[in-house]
Amino acid sequence: MGFKCGIVGLPNVGKSTLFNTLANASAEAANYPFCTIEPNVGVVPVPDPRLEQLAQLVKPQKVQPAFVHIVDIAGLVKGASKGEGLGNQFLANIRECDAILHVLRCFDDPNVVHVEGSVDPLRDKEIIDIELQLKDLETLEKRWQKAQKNAKGGNKDAQREAELIKKVMEHVEKGQSVRTMLLSDEEKSLLADSFLLTAKPVLYVCNVDENHLEGNTYTQAVQKIASQEGAEMIIICAALEAQISALQDPQEKQEFLEAMNIKEPGLNKLIRAAYRLLGLQTYFTAGPKEVRAWTIRIGTRAPQAAGIIHSDFEKGFIRAEVIKFEDYMRYQSEVAVKEAGKMAIEGKDYIVQDGDIMHFRFNV
């Protein structure tokens, strides 16, 4: 189950530095192998202190984190929607992603040329937005014509579809992205198979220099726009993150972070934010062989969560034994949790919560 976040941005905004740093950081994050599936896809472990705390108590043979796929998407230029530059490849890559990490340059540096001649993150954001909106309009236009044709025969569903598509087109024509529309769940599912690029959730990643880790006038401007869109924003210094991830010795790394007055690498925050952006959460299984984090969508019920381990677990699901993470920490072992009466027995309708420690009973 690979949930993918695509990193996008104009040339020279720090996008590749960020991707390569994620690659390095994950390679040595507690020795989990970073693997690149294709040249531009990395599998990055999600930093989760709870996994380490569980492992310290259980002392398993193996510890397995949750992962998220990060796709480094070819740099975009104006005219991508018309196939300029690597336009078609760029758009195809975005279509395959579940969410977008949009890197914006928020630093001044005379030595790093900006493709548009000056630093202006809002203009940069707009260049990419417009390309994606143009592509969506093309997709919507084709679908609208088809729905119109089907509606002529008095097909009520096609009529409803044509009305919805028209409404979405009008919104996008005003230079607005689909994700900023208030749509019902039914409307969203109707649109789902069009894979609209501007419907995907976005996290704005403001790349600053190391003197502005708390932000600057550029990031304030982005924050304002992000709030209007209901999107998240994160501030990161890609150059500094590259320095941090190059330090192999954990002690040295800790000292460097302390000297810079940073609690943890910005990458950790970025990966966790990407995980949230994808609407994901984690449950754990814990035993002497393995302590493992499993990824599910928020709102997943127990049988489907079990199915992620093995399809037989879902087919023959009987019940789930659930321990809350806090209780596991308080009582220090599964046996002690049971004795304290803190293990819950849950059925098919139980909605798994973030941090649950699960044991599934099944019969096939």
Stockholm file with secondary structure:
# STOCKHOLM 1.0

chainA/1-364         MGFKCGIVGLPNVGKSTLFNTLANASAEAANYPFCTIEPNVGVVPVPDPRLEQLAQLVKPQKVQPAFVHIVDIAGLVKGASKGEGLGNQFLANIRECDAILHVLRCFDDPNVVHVEGSVDPLRDKEIIDIELQLKDLETLEKRWQKAQKNAKGGNKDAQREAELIKKVMEHVEKGQSVRTMLLSDEEKSLLADSFLLTAKPVLYVCNVDENHLEGNTYTQAVQKIASQEGAEMIIICAALEAQISALQDPQEKQEFLEAMNIKEPGLNKLIRAAYRLLGLQTYFTAGPKEVRAWTIRIGTRAPQAAGIIHSDFEKGFIRAEVIKFEDYMRYQSEVAVKEAGKMAIEGKDYIVQDGDIMHFRFNV
#=GR chainA/1-364 SS CCCEEEEECCTTSSHHHHHHHHHHHHHHGGGCCCEESSTTEEEEECCCHHHHHHHHHHCCSEEECCEEEEEECCCCCTTGGGTCTTHHHHHHHHHTCSEEEEEEECCCCTTSCCTTSSCCHHHHHHHHHHHHHHHHHHHHHHHHHHHHHHHTTTCHHHHHHHHHHHHHHHHHHTTCCGGGSCCCHHHHHHHHTTCCGGGSCEEEEEECCGGGTTCCHHHHHHHHHHHHHTCEEEEECHHHHHHHHHCCCHHHHHHHHHHTTCSSCHHHHHHHHHHHHTTEEEEEEECSSEEEEEEEETTCBHHHHHHHHCHHHHHTEEEEEEECHHHHHHHCSHHHHHHTTCCEEECTTCBCCTTCEEEEEECC
#=GC SS_cons         CCCEEEEECCTTSSHHHHHHHHHHHHHHGGGCCCEESSTTEEEEECCCHHHHHHHHHHCCSEEECCEEEEEECCCCCTTGGGTCTTHHHHHHHHHTCSEEEEEEECCCCTTSCCTTSSCCHHHHHHHHHHHHHHHHHHHHHHHHHHHHHHHTTTCHHHHHHHHHHHHHHHHHHTTCCGGGSCCCHHHHHHHHTTCCGGGSCEEEEEECCGGGTTCCHHHHHHHHHHHHHTCEEEEECHHHHHHHHHCCCHHHHHHHHHHTTCSSCHHHHHHHHHHHHTTEEEEEEECSSEEEEEEEETTCBHHHHHHHHCHHHHHTEEEEEEECHHHHHHHCSHHHHHHTTCCEEECTTCBCCTTCEEEEEECC
//
